[in-house]
Amino acid sequence: MAALLQRKYPFELNGNPAKEGLLASAIVFLILFFLQPFGFSEYDGNKFLVSLSFGLITFVCSLVLDTLIVVPLQKRAKTWRIWHHALSLFIEVLIIGLFNFILSCILFQYPIKLGAGLEMVYWTTLIGIIVAVLSTTISYQRYMRGQLDSLLNKTTQEQKGIQVTIHDNRVRENDLRVSLNDLLYVEAQKNNVAVYYADKGKLGRKEVQTTLSAVLDELDGYRNIFQCHRSFVVNLNSITSAKGNSNGYVLELGGGLATVPVSRSFVPKLKSYIA
């Protein structure tokens, strides 16, 4: 959980606060008007207008908080992480709950008492934690299925110009020397491996008599070289998209030049590479 909270929150920071606030207010309105919780069903007045009032307060609070506080903090932060987003969402829910409590006291003519206020804080805190955790986790996992490449700490610039050699155990002249940034993946076959690489916008391929474990040993020290399957080693820098879930991923490499699988057992390790 701690590692998950430290990961980079992947969404763009220039979202639409008005759209997000409108969605939150619509949810509040629909819950109050149709489900009528907290004894609201016993209210004799105009339930539609009252529900709309709570939705409006939610919209205004969400819009103001996002525009004046959350978005500026996102832009100032060097890296906006999941725990930042979850905390800001929790605080937002707490403040919205406070203003809705004040509105309920005005509409229903309840006295504003400390005990009632503390009870509101208690329930809003519980609800806020649930909303923050579920919303952040679901959004993150949904985004990750298609945009894993944007979350990885890539080392392309650091490895610019680096050449690596994959040695052939049978014929030295058959050794493959390739730019590390052009290397896409290596696939184990019966008695050798097939090395795939980007070659002037096309997919290059060469068979070398060696083993996948030997390739891993030769490329040891390069953090972007990752075994994603018992038969595949991939260059994380070459990932351009990913689809899948906790059961496994399919990685697109080199802008569509190739795809490789990530088996279920290697998914947790892959996630550990995320910023």
Secondary structure, 3 states (H helix, E strand, C coil): CHHHHCCECCCCCCCCHHHHHHHHHHHHHHHHHHHCCCCHHHCCCCHHHHHHHHHHHHHHHHHHHHHHHHHHHHHHCCCCEHHHHHHHHHHHHHHHHHHHHHHHHHHCCCCCCHHHHHHHHHHHHHHHHHHHHHHHHHHHHHHHHHHHHHHECCCCCCCCCCEEEECCCCCHHHCEEEECCCEEEEEECCCCEEEEEEECCEEEEEEECCCHHHHHHHCCCCCCEEEEECCEEEEHHHEEEEEEECCEEEEEECCCCEEEEEEHHHHHHHHCCEC
